Each structure stands twice: as C-alpha cells, then as structure tokens.
Amino acid sequence: MEDKSNSNSKTQRMALDKIPSLVMRFSLTTFAALFFNALYNLVDSLFVSRGVGDNAMGGVSIVFAFMIIQAAIAQTVGGGAAVLVSRFLGQKEENKAGQVTLNAMAVFYISALLVSLLGFIFMKPILSFLGATEEVFPYARQYFLIILAGNVFSTGFSSIIRAEGQMTYALLIWLLPTAVNIVFDAVFIFGFKWGVAGAALATVLCQFVSFLMSVLFFLKFSRQEFKRARLSLKTVKEIFSLGLPTLVQMSSLSVLIMFLNKTISSVGGTPAINTFAYVSKIIIFATVPFNAVSQAMSPVIAFNYGAKNFERVKKTLNFSIIICLIYALAAMVISQFISPYFIQVFTKNSQLILSGAQAIRITALALPFAPISIIFGTYFQARGRKIQAFMLNFSILAFMLPITLVFTKLWSVEGVWWSFLPACLLAALLSLAVKKATDRRELIL
C-alpha cells in the first residue's frame, strides 16, 4: 500500500510523463475499475435472470434508472471536487484540496439521505413513472426498498482519489467491492433463494465496502491536508459548478433510460421491457472504454491546465479521441457478428434473443460517434468551462428524445434502436463545432 511519502511523486508524474503512456496507464487502471463494475452489472443481471426470471430482470432494470440519479449526484460531487483537488495539488496547495474534499463529503451524505427519503415516500408513483408494468412491479418494489435503505454508502470518491494520481487505490476501490457483490449475489440468490432482495442486499454490501475503503484512504494515504478544512458554502458552489456537467451527463442517462423504458413499455409491453433490460446492460458495458479514457484524462488535463502546461493539455485531448475511435470501430464491426450470443448468456427465451440481437446490431452503429461528446464534455469540465461541458453532456439526450418519438411512430420498438445513430452523430458534430468556436476565442490551445 502506498503511503503519503509517495503521493507527491505520483502526482508530479502528470506533469512529466509522456502523454500517450500517461493516458494509457491511467486509462488501463480506470478501465479495469469500470470494466469490473460493468462486469458486475452483467453478472448481477445473469444471477437475476437465471436465478429468478426475465420479469425479475425487467423489474431490476426499471429501478436502475433511479439508481443512476444517486450515482449522478455522487459523481457530480466527486467529479467537481476532483477537478478542484487536481488543480490545487498542481498549485501545491494541499490545504485547499483538503477543504474541497471535506465539503464534498458533507454534500454527498446530505443528498443521499434526501434521495432515500423521497424514494420511500413516493415509491409507487416513481416505479409507475419509470415504466413498471404489472408483471415486473413486485420485483421492482422489492429491489428498490433495499437499495434505498443502503443508499448512503453509494459514494463517488474514487474520482478524488484518482485526482491525487493514486490510480492503484482507485482501482482497488472498485475491484474489491465488486468481488464482494458477485460472491454475495451467488450466495443470496442461488444459496438462500432470496431472489431480487438478495441481489439488492449484495449491492448494498458492495457499496459499504467501497465506503470503508474511502474512509481508510483519506485517513491514511491522502496527500491532502484536512486539519484546517472547514465547511464552506463558497466551496460547495464551486464543486457543484464544476460538477454540473457530470450531473447533466449522468442525469441525461437516467432520464434517457426512464424515457426509453416508458416508450418501450407503451409500444411493446413487458417483452420489450425485458429485452431492453438486457440490451441496456450490454450497451453500458460496451461504452466502458469511453468512460475509462474520459475519467483518466480528466486529472491529467486539470493538473496540467492548473500548471499552465497547455501543450500537454492539447496532446492529452487528441490522444484520448484517437484511442476511443479505434476501439469504437472495432466494437461496431464485432457486434454485427456475435450479438445473439450476448443475449443467450442471460436467457433461453428465443423471442428475447432475436429481438435483443437485432437491437444490439442497430445501436452498435452509433458507437463511432458516441465518444466524441463524452471526451469533449470531460475536456471542457476539466478546464473549468462549465457552459461548454454542460451543453455537450446534455447533447445526446437533447437529440435522442425528439428523434425517438418520431422513429417509434414510424417503426414501433425498432425505432428506439435506430434513434441512437442520428442522436450520437448530431452530438458529435455539435462537439466539434463547440471546440472550434472555443479555440477561436482562446488562442492558448
């Protein structure tokens, strides 16, 4: 385990190492963390679908849209704080960095309690709004109750740990809890036969382990100084201001999933809901490399921007885009040939396999365009350009909603899958236009 004496040298690597090796190293550790988290989601889905049934999986998928809201809050607080922490560490102001982290923790726990309270009070209308049909509602309610009870442990502090350059610990804070989750999924679902309640309890235990590891890091291994840290409304405003693009991005994902569930439910009923339950998990898994590169480049850009190393900022952005596009093209081609096998892992239902494979082949066509708005949104966020980041993180949702409404009227459920391609293409074109316009005003980059 790394101690504080090594933290400073690890942070300084962001100013000295070659950009390709730096981004790849950070991306690989971040990818491993996100990969295992996404793998957990797939394995969790596998346990639920094989151990309980397709309708149970549909119920869990309905709740997932709400879970993203809490994750959005956590990542907003953590992401906004991480930008400030990276910047202050780049300026060698460890006390200010500690102040940011303390305020981020306070905001997170208050918001988590409020989200849980609202969830308990409005549970039935929330689940109905999310598109729960009569068949999946009991499963969704059972899962939702336990998730809300353990919501306070769903921390988003790994981004702050990455901001210190502590990528190994940031990886472990994903890996170990994920392993705990998978083990208890098997025990609770197949051993104790607790169904979706067992899946939810395993998730809460995973979050609790992550919470304990976060506490340990900030007490023992962090470079930040907390002795003079105080709660500050000004600091909270800065955190939210910088984290707002992340809130928009993840809230957009939540709103999009809610919208798609509701739309699919209205035109295709429970079978279509169950199809989307599996397809959405695979889509999220496929986009892991985009998010890994995005999260890995953020501290590099923020640190070097704070240190006024603008050429390194530019190289980081360009290299991140290139590796994302290479992966996207490969994934798009591969998905056209093996999409049925993805669905067969979860279910033996021939109708779900056929419809799910078709959905994957169509949505995969959007992959080459999907990372552009993600990468540019993170780039502007790391530089403190809130308006541009906000616009780009919101762009896919903004294009997706009207396109889906039109396409579903023309092609029913299949129209949902085809709406991804034009939405991601338009978001990519907007991202390039915003970057070009910003460059004209800011000659430094």
GINORFEN-V351700 format. One record per residue. N is the residue number from 1. RES is the residue in one letter. PSI is psi in whole degrees, -180 to 180 (NA if undefined). OMEGA is omega in whole degrees, 0 to 359 (none if undefined). NEAR is the number of other C-alpha atoms within 10 Angstrom. Layout:
[[N;RES;PSI;OMEGA;NEAR] [N;RES;PSI;OMEGA;NEAR]]
//
This chain:
[[1;M;136;182;5] [2;E;139;179;13] [3;D;-176;185;11] [4;K;-27;183;12] [5;S;-23;179;11] [6;N;-11;187;13] [7;S;-42;183;17] [8;N;-44;181;16] [9;S;-36;179;11] [10;K;-38;179;14] [11;T;-40;182;22] [12;Q;-18;177;16] [13;R;-28;180;13] [14;M;-19;179;22] [15;A;-14;190;19] [16;L;-35;185;11] [17;D;155;176;12] [18;K;140;187;13] [19;I;-49;181;21] [20;P;-47;180;15] [21;S;-36;180;10] [22;L;-50;181;19] [23;V;-41;180;25] [24;M;-41;179;19] [25;R;-47;178;14] [26;F;-39;181;25] [27;S;-40;182;23] [28;L;-43;179;19] [29;T;-39;177;21] [30;T;-40;178;28] [31;F;-44;180;24] [32;A;-42;180;19] [33;A;-50;181;25] [34;L;-35;179;22] [35;F;-47;181;22] [36;F;-30;175;22] [37;N;-43;177;20] [38;A;-38;177;21] [39;L;-39;176;18] [40;Y;-44;180;22] [41;N;-40;178;20] [42;L;-44;180;19] [43;V;-41;177;19] [44;D;-44;177;24] [45;S;-39;179;25] [46;L;-44;178;19] [47;F;-44;182;23] [48;V;-47;183;26] [49;S;-44;181;24] [50;R;-33;184;18] [51;G;-22;183;18] [52;V;-51;178;18] [53;G;171;182;18] [54;D;-39;179;26] [55;N;-35;176;23] [56;A;-40;178;26] [57;M;-38;176;28] [58;G;-39;178;31] [59;G;-43;178;28] [60;V;-39;179;29] [61;S;-36;178;27] [62;I;-45;181;34] [63;V;-29;183;23] [64;F;-36;179;19] [65;A;-38;178;21] [66;F;-36;180;22] [67;M;-32;180;18] [68;I;-29;179;19] [69;I;-47;178;19] [70;Q;-39;177;26] [71;A;-35;178;20] [72;A;-42;178;25] [73;I;-45;181;27] [74;A;-44;181;27] [75;Q;-29;175;26] [76;T;-49;180;28] [77;V;-49;181;34] [78;G;-43;181;28] [79;G;-44;177;34] [80;G;-42;178;31] [81;A;-38;182;33] [82;A;-39;178;32] [83;V;-46;179;29] [84;L;-42;180;28] [85;V;-46;178;31] [86;S;-43;182;31] [87;R;-45;181;26] [88;F;-37;177;22] [89;L;-35;175;25] [90;G;-29;178;23] [91;Q;5;179;15] [92;K;40;179;14] [93;E;78;185;15] [94;E;-31;179;19] [95;N;-44;179;18] [96;K;-37;178;22] [97;A;-43;178;27] [98;G;-37;177;25] [99;Q;-41;179;23] [100;V;-47;182;31] [101;T;-41;178;29] [102;L;-46;180;19] [103;N;-35;178;22] [104;A;-41;179;27] [105;M;-45;181;17] [106;A;-45;181;13] [107;V;-42;182;18] [108;F;-49;186;24] [109;Y;-34;176;17] [110;I;-45;182;11] [111;S;-37;180;16] [112;A;-42;178;21] [113;L;-40;179;16] [114;L;-42;179;13] [115;V;-45;179;19] [116;S;-44;181;19] [117;L;-47;179;14] [118;L;-37;179;12] [119;G;-42;178;20] [120;F;-41;184;14] [121;I;-42;187;10] [122;F;33;187;10] [123;M;-52;184;18] [124;K;-50;178;15] [125;P;-32;179;11] [126;I;-48;182;17] [127;L;-37;177;23] [128;S;-42;179;14] [129;F;-35;181;14] [130;L;-6;176;24] [131;G;15;180;26] [132;A;122;175;29] [133;T;173;182;21] [134;E;-34;183;9] [135;E;-35;186;14] [136;V;-12;185;23] [137;F;-47;181;22] [138;P;-39;179;16] [139;Y;-42;180;22] [140;A;-43;181;27] [141;R;-46;181;21] [142;Q;-43;180;17] [143;Y;-43;184;24] [144;F;-40;182;25] [145;L;-47;183;16] [146;I;-39;178;19] [147;I;-44;180;23] [148;L;-38;181;22] [149;A;-33;181;17] [150;G;15;187;19] [151;N;-30;185;22] [152;V;-17;181;22] [153;F;1;183;19] [154;S;65;187;24] [155;T;159;177;24] [156;G;38;188;24] [157;F;-3;180;28] [158;S;-30;179;26] [159;S;-34;177;27] [160;I;-37;178;30] [161;I;-41;176;26] [162;R;-32;181;26] [163;A;-23;177;29] [164;E;-2;183;26] [165;G;8;182;25] [166;Q;69;188;24] [167;M;-31;180;23] [168;T;-46;179;16] [169;Y;-38;178;20] [170;A;-32;175;24] [171;L;-46;182;22] [172;L;-32;182;17] [173;I;-14;171;23] [174;W;-43;187;23] [175;L;-53;185;21] [176;L;-48;177;16] [177;P;-36;179;25] [178;T;-41;177;26] [179;A;-42;177;15] [180;V;-44;181;17] [181;N;-47;182;27] [182;I;-43;180;20] [183;V;-47;182;13] [184;F;-25;170;20] [185;D;-49;181;30] [186;A;-43;182;20] [187;V;-48;186;16] [188;F;-37;184;20] [189;I;-51;183;22] [190;F;-31;180;17] [191;G;-58;184;11] [192;F;-10;180;11] [193;K;42;181;14] [194;W;0;175;17] [195;G;-142;183;22] [196;V;-25;175;31] [197;A;-38;177;22] [198;G;-39;177;24] [199;A;-42;180;26] [200;A;-42;180;26] [201;L;-39;177;21] [202;A;-38;178;27] [203;T;-43;179;26] [204;V;-41;178;23] [205;L;-38;176;18] [206;C;-46;180;24] [207;Q;-35;180;24] [208;F;-40;177;19] [209;V;-42;178;19] [210;S;-40;178;25] [211;F;-45;180;19] [212;L;-38;179;13] [213;M;-34;177;21] [214;S;-45;179;20] [215;V;-45;180;11] [216;L;-42;182;12] [217;F;-50;185;19] [218;F;-22;177;19] [219;L;-33;191;11] [220;K;-33;194;11] [221;F;-9;185;18] [222;S;145;175;23] [223;R;-20;184;24] [224;Q;155;178;24] [225;E;128;185;16] [226;F;-3;187;19] [227;K;-40;182;9] [228;R;12;182;9] [229;A;139;180;16] [230;R;156;174;14] [231;L;135;185;15] [232;S;124;178;12] [233;L;-36;179;10] [234;K;-43;179;9] [235;T;-41;178;20] [236;V;-43;179;21] [237;K;-40;179;13] [238;E;-41;179;16] [239;I;-49;181;25] [240;F;-35;180;21] [241;S;-45;180;19] [242;L;-30;181;28] [243;G;-10;183;30] [244;L;-42;177;25] [245;P;-38;177;28] [246;T;-41;177;27] [247;L;-43;179;26] [248;V;-44;182;23] [249;Q;-50;183;26] [250;M;-35;175;22] [251;S;-34;176;24] [252;S;-42;177;21] [253;L;-43;179;20] [254;S;-48;179;22] [255;V;-40;180;20] [256;L;-45;180;18] [257;I;-43;176;23] [258;M;-49;182;22] [259;F;-45;181;20] [260;L;-41;176;23] [261;N;-46;181;26] [262;K;-45;180;21] [263;T;-47;181;22] [264;I;-39;178;25] [265;S;-40;183;21] [266;S;-31;183;16] [267;V;-19;184;14] [268;G;-10;178;17] [269;G;-161;184;18] [270;T;-42;178;21] [271;P;-40;179;17] [272;A;-37;176;21] [273;I;-44;181;30] [274;N;-36;176;28] [275;T;-47;181;24] [276;F;-30;178;27] [277;A;-42;180;25] [278;Y;-43;183;27] [279;V;-41;181;23] [280;S;-37;177;16] [281;K;-41;181;16] [282;I;-38;177;19] [283;I;-47;179;15] [284;I;-40;178;13] [285;F;-40;182;19] [286;A;-26;182;19] [287;T;6;179;20] [288;V;-46;180;21] [289;P;-36;178;22] [290;F;-48;181;25] [291;N;-33;179;21] [292;A;-48;179;22] [293;V;-42;180;28] [294;S;-48;180;26] [295;Q;-33;181;26] [296;A;-37;182;29] [297;M;-23;185;27] [298;S;-53;179;28] [299;P;-30;179;31] [300;V;-46;180;30] [301;I;-46;181;30] [302;A;-44;181;29] [303;F;-50;184;30] [304;N;-29;174;25] [305;Y;-41;177;22] [306;G;-33;179;20] [307;A;3;179;16] [308;K;31;173;13] [309;N;74;191;13] [310;F;-31;179;15] [311;E;-36;178;12] [312;R;-33;176;21] [313;V;-47;181;23] [314;K;-44;180;16] [315;K;-38;179;15] [316;T;-45;179;23] [317;L;-50;184;22] [318;N;-44;181;13] [319;F;-38;180;16] [320;S;-41;179;25] [321;I;-43;183;18] [322;I;-49;184;11] [323;I;-30;176;15] [324;C;-42;181;24] [325;L;-38;178;18] [326;I;-47;179;11] [327;Y;-45;185;16] [328;A;-44;180;23] [329;L;-41;179;16] [330;A;-45;181;12] [331;A;-39;180;17] [332;M;-45;181;20] [333;V;-47;182;14] [334;I;-40;184;12] [335;S;-24;180;20] [336;Q;-20;185;16] [337;F;-29;188;11] [338;I;15;184;13] [339;S;-36;179;21] [340;P;-33;182;20] [341;Y;-30;178;13] [342;F;-44;183;17] [343;I;-34;181;23] [344;Q;-23;177;16] [345;V;-34;187;15] [346;F;-34;188;22] [347;T;156;175;17] [348;K;1;180;13] [349;N;114;186;11] [350;S;-35;179;11] [351;Q;-43;178;13] [352;L;-38;179;23] [353;I;-45;181;22] [354;L;-49;182;15] [355;S;-37;179;19] [356;G;-41;179;25] [357;A;-42;178;23] [358;Q;-42;180;17] [359;A;-41;181;23] [360;I;-44;180;25] [361;R;-40;182;21] [362;I;-49;182;20] [363;T;-28;180;19] [364;A;-23;179;25] [365;L;-20;180;23] [366;A;-10;186;22] [367;L;-42;181;26] [368;P;-22;181;21] [369;F;-21;186;23] [370;A;-40;186;25] [371;P;-16;187;25] [372;I;-51;181;24] [373;S;-31;178;27] [374;I;-49;182;26] [375;I;-46;181;28] [376;F;-34;177;24] [377;G;-44;178;28] [378;T;-39;179;30] [379;Y;-49;180;27] [380;F;-36;178;23] [381;Q;-45;181;28] [382;A;-28;178;32] [383;R;-2;180;20] [384;G;17;178;20] [385;R;87;191;17] [386;K;-41;184;17] [387;I;-47;180;15] [388;Q;-43;180;20] [389;A;-43;179;31] [390;F;-48;183;22] [391;M;-46;185;20] [392;L;-36;179;28] [393;N;-22;180;29] [394;F;-13;194;23] [395;S;-45;182;24] [396;I;-44;178;26] [397;L;-45;183;23] [398;A;-39;179;17] [399;F;-33;187;18] [400;M;-42;186;22] [401;L;-56;181;17] [402;P;-36;180;12] [403;I;-43;180;19] [404;T;-42;179;26] [405;L;-42;179;17] [406;V;-47;185;14] [407;F;-36;180;17] [408;T;-29;175;19] [409;K;-30;181;12] [410;L;-41;188;11] [411;W;16;177;13] [412;S;-135;185;18] [413;V;-37;180;23] [414;E;-28;178;18] [415;G;-29;177;20] [416;V;-46;183;24] [417;W;-38;181;24] [418;W;-19;182;22] [419;S;-20;181;23] [420;F;-41;185;24] [421;L;-57;180;20] [422;P;-33;180;18] [423;A;-46;180;23] [424;C;-36;178;25] [425;L;-47;180;20] [426;L;-38;178;18] [427;A;-38;178;27] [428;A;-44;179;24] [429;L;-40;177;13] [430;L;-40;180;18] [431;S;-45;179;24] [432;L;-38;179;15] [433;A;-41;180;12] [434;V;-42;179;16] [435;K;-44;180;15] [436;K;-43;180;11] [437;A;-37;179;11] [438;T;-39;180;15] [439;D;-34;179;12] [440;R;-33;182;10] [441;R;-28;185;9] [442;E;95;187;8] [443;L;-12;183;7] [444;I;-26;181;10] [445;L;NA;none;12]]
//
